[in-house]
Amino acid sequence: MRTTKPFAILSLLACSALAEPTTTTGGSAAWKKLLDGNARFVAGKAEHPNQSVQRRTEVAAGQKPFAVVIACADSRTSPELLFDQGLGDLFVVRLAGNIVDDAALGSVEFAVASLGARLIVVLGHEKCGAVKAAVGVAAGDAPPPGHIARIVESIRPAVAAAKGMKGDAVENAIDQNVRHVAGRVRTGSSVLAPFLKSGELAVFGARYDLDEGKVETVK
């Protein structure tokens, strides 16, 4: 009887030959690489690496992203741009409010277990509309229509955690939401657990400033 390899279905959906997992870029080194890229972006000196025809041909045969970025779907927060990276460098999972549902977490698991990424960054951002909506609903506003309400509900725990903190309620909730999502990634996956336990995988929370373009760590 033929045995199906783990993630075989996802491998077919990816439409590419997957590289063997690699640990050549550790979590700390990968984070530094992202921050160095962001510094170039902020200074207006982006190098736009790995965007050549040669690179496009290279990654068509397989991908080895060195980091996973869980980001908001906001059009102003494209990780490849603000971290000054190129084709095949980042495995990006984007939903409004940088939330993680089961499908998003499965995508992260795939990037770590099958593609060899050893850094996960949960990236929130200033003036997040999804978080603002969740703060509004907690304050008594009517829930948004349709499936938008599901996004707001996912952010409500972060809003509750930020309640009573000094400063702007929305901005505080943005940071708490980053912490909440990072916590779910660290504790909610049996696939990621052994990588985290061994120290092979790092999870960082971060926040992007829309005005300055700078990314800073959220502890």
N, C-alpha and C positions, 0 to 999 in steps of 0.2 A: 504493500500500500504506500502510495506516494505521500510524503509528509510536506505540508505547507510551511514554508519558512516564516518566522515572525515578520510582520509588516509587509508580507508579499503583496497584498492587495494595494496598500498605499504605495508600494514601489511601482506598481503598474500605473497607478493614477499619476504618479510624478512624471511619467513619460521620459525617464532618463535613467541611465545606468548609475546606481548609487555607489559612492565610494565607501570603503570600509571605514568604520569609526576610527577617528584618530585623536590622540591627546597631545599633539605637538604644540597646540596653543592652549595653555592653561587658562583658568578663569581670570586670574589677576592680570596676566599679560594681555588677554583679550579685552578686558575693561580698559586698560591703559591705551590700547590701540584705538578703541572707540573714543576715548577722551582726547587723544591726540588729534584724531580726525575732526572732532567737534571744535577744538581750538582753531584749527585751520578754517573751518566754516565760519566761526565767529569773526575771525580776523579778515575774512574776505579773501583767503588764500587757499581755497579748496583745490586739491590736486586731481579730483575726479579719477581715482585709480580704478584699474580693472574694468574699463569701459571701452576697450579697443575691440576691433574685429577679431584679433587673436584670442582675447579673453572670451569673447562670445563663443568662438569655436571650441575653446578648451572646456568651458563649463557645459556645453551641449552634451559632452560625453559623460558627465557626472558632476555632482556638487559636493563641496566640503565647506559649508558655512561655518565660520569660527564662532558665531554667536547667534542666539535667538533673541529677538526683540519683540516683546509684547507691548504694542503701542495702541494709541487711540486712532480711530479712523479719520480724525480731523485732517482736512486737506493741507493744513499748515505744518504737519508734524511727520513728514516722510523720513523714516530713519536713515535710509541710504544717503539722503541729502545732508541732514544735520550731523551725521557722523562721518561724512565724506568717504563713503565706501562704494563698491561697485558690484558688478554682476557676480553672483555666487558667494558673496562675502557674508551676507546676513540672511537668516531665515526669519521672516517677519510675519507676525500674527497680529492682525489689526481688527478690533471691534470698538465701537463707540465706548468711551469711558475706560479704555484699556482693561476691560473685564475679561475674565476667563470662564467660559462655559465648558461643558464636557468636550465639545468638538475642538475648541481652542486648545484645551489641555492635551488632547490627543495629538494635535499637531505639534505641540512642544515636545511631547514624548517621542514622536517620530524623529524630530530633528536631533535629539540627544542620542537616542538608542540606535538609530539607523544611519544618521549622517555624521555623527561625531562631534556635534557642537558641545562645548564645555563651559559656556557662559549663557545665562538667561538674564536679560534686563527687562524689568517691568518699567515702562516709561510713561509717566503721567505728564501733564502739561498745564501751564498757566491758563486760566480762564476757560476751563473745560466745560462745554455746554451740557454734557451728560451729567456731570457732577452738580452743576448749578441746578439742573432740573430736579435731581434727587434731593438737594437741599430745600428746594421750593416745595416739593411734595411733603417732606417731613415737617415743613412749617405750616401746612394746611392747604397748599395749592391742589387743584384737581390733578389726578394722574394723567399723564399724556396718553394719546390714543394708540390703538394697535399694539404692535410688538415693541414699540418704544418703551412701554411700561415695564417690560421684562428687563430692559437695560437699567432703568431707574431702580427697580427692586434689587438688582445685583449690587448696586452702589449704596443702598440704604444702610448696611452695616457700617460702612466707613463714615457716613454722615452721623450715625449714632455715636461712633467712637470719638468724633470731633466735637460733639456737643459740649458746650461749656468752656472750650479752649479760648484763650485770648486771641484776638486778631480776626481776620476775615473768615466767615463761616465756610465759604466756598473753597478758598485757598487751603484752609486747614483740612477740609474733607478731601481735597485732591491728594494731599500727602498721605492721609489715612487710607485712601483707596489704593494707593501704590503699595503701602504696607500690607493691606488686606490681601491684595492679589498675590503679592510675593509670598505671603504666608500660605496661601492655598497651594501655590506651586511647590513650596517646600514640603508640605505635609499631606497633600491630597493625591499623590500619585505613587502607586507601587512600582511603576516603571522607573521613575526618577529616583526613588528612595535609595537604591544601592549606589548610584553615582554620587548622591549627596553624602551618604554615609562614608564613602571611601575618600571623599574630598576631591574627587575628579571634577565635580560640577559645582559652580558657584552661581548664586542668585543675587542680583543687585537690584535695588529700587532706585529710580532716578526721576528727575523732573526737568522738563524743558521750558525755558523762558521764551515766550513768543517774541518779545520785544528785542532782547539781546541775542537770542539764538543759542544761549548757553545751556548745557546740560550739567546738573549737579546731583550728587548722591542724596537720596532720601534714606536716612538711617532709621 
